[in-house]
Amino acid sequence: MQPLQPTINKENVPYASFTERLLAYFIDVALFLPLTAIEAYNTNWWKRIDIMLLCILVWSIYKPLMEWKFGGTLGKKIMQIRVVNYDYEAINFNQAMLRFSVFFARNLAQAITYIKLFMHPAFAAFHFESMEDLNELILLQEDNPDPTSSIVLFFLLFSVTRIIFDPERQAHHDKIARTYCIKTNSKKRVTK
């Protein structure tokens, strides 16, 4: 397989910054607003755990599949970021899954939280029609705390904020998977 960036000198690689990667994430979130609307409608009216789990599954398949098959999510493509291995080649399936491991833990914790919420007897009567209803939902969630989500969120934030301080702009999940996120439009390309 030919390297994606054969003219990159390792000392002058155009790594994607924290801000660029964050913007790519927000673009992905914006592209998934219809799915988020379905989740919100389901939480408010249908109250079907299978629909909620299906929405989480779609999110869980999207990131690793796009990075494995296409080198990045749609947000990364728009921001001209590509996920590559240490040889600046396309990543393999295992690397895509390793990169996703922190996000998988977040999605799993989210699924557990939703299952507990949807199974709570008071949740069936909940319908968001006023701010009072929203307060009741918040109180219901506070009455049934789930520390798993907070712990997973901490590790996710730890992994992602590492990008700011790392000279190669690697998050912890990049280090685990042995990957980089590089800019594909950079003028920093230098011959070997």
CORLIN-V158569 format. One record per residue. N is the residue number from 1. RES is the residue in three letters. OMEGA is omega as a letter, one per 20 degrees, with the letter a starting at -180 (none if undefined). Layout:
# CORLIN-V158569
N RES OMEGA
N RES OMEGA
This chain:
# CORLIN-V158569
1 MET a
2 GLN r
3 PRO r
4 LEU a
5 GLN a
6 PRO a
7 THR a
8 ILE r
9 ASN a
10 LYS a
11 GLU a
12 ASN a
13 VAL r
14 PRO a
15 TYR r
16 ALA a
17 SER r
18 PHE a
19 THR r
20 GLU r
21 ARG r
22 LEU r
23 LEU r
24 ALA r
25 TYR r
26 PHE r
27 ILE r
28 ASP r
29 VAL r
30 ALA r
31 LEU a
32 PHE r
33 LEU r
34 PRO r
35 LEU r
36 THR r
37 ALA r
38 ILE r
39 GLU a
40 ALA r
41 TYR r
42 ASN a
43 THR a
44 ASN a
45 TRP a
46 TRP r
47 LYS r
48 ARG a
49 ILE r
50 ASP r
51 ILE r
52 MET r
53 LEU r
54 LEU r
55 CYS r
56 ILE r
57 LEU r
58 VAL r
59 TRP a
60 SER r
61 ILE a
62 TYR a
63 LYS a
64 PRO a
65 LEU a
66 MET a
67 GLU r
68 TRP a
69 LYS a
70 PHE r
71 GLY r
72 GLY r
73 THR r
74 LEU r
75 GLY r
76 LYS r
77 LYS r
78 ILE r
79 MET r
80 GLN r
81 ILE r
82 ARG r
83 VAL a
84 VAL r
85 ASN a
86 TYR r
87 ASP a
88 TYR r
89 GLU r
90 ALA r
91 ILE r
92 ASN a
93 PHE a
94 ASN r
95 GLN r
96 ALA r
97 MET r
98 LEU r
99 ARG a
100 PHE a
101 SER r
102 VAL r
103 PHE r
104 PHE r
105 ALA r
106 ARG a
107 ASN r
108 LEU r
109 ALA r
110 GLN r
111 ALA r
112 ILE r
113 THR r
114 TYR r
115 ILE r
116 LYS a
117 LEU a
118 PHE a
119 MET a
120 HIS a
121 PRO a
122 ALA a
123 PHE a
124 ALA a
125 ALA a
126 PHE r
127 HIS a
128 PHE r
129 GLU r
130 SER r
131 MET r
132 GLU r
133 ASP r
134 LEU r
135 ASN r
136 GLU r
137 LEU r
138 ILE r
139 LEU r
140 LEU r
141 GLN r
142 GLU r
143 ASP a
144 ASN a
145 PRO r
146 ASP a
147 PRO a
148 THR a
149 SER a
150 SER r
151 ILE r
152 VAL r
153 LEU r
154 PHE a
155 PHE r
156 LEU r
157 LEU r
158 PHE a
159 SER a
160 VAL a
161 THR r
162 ARG r
163 ILE a
164 ILE a
165 PHE a
166 ASP a
167 PRO r
168 GLU r
169 ARG r
170 GLN r
171 ALA r
172 HIS r
173 HIS r
174 ASP r
175 LYS a
176 ILE a
177 ALA a
178 ARG a
179 THR r
180 TYR r
181 CYS a
182 ILE r
183 LYS a
184 THR a
185 ASN a
186 SER r
187 LYS a
188 LYS a
189 ARG a
190 VAL a
191 THR a
192 LYS none
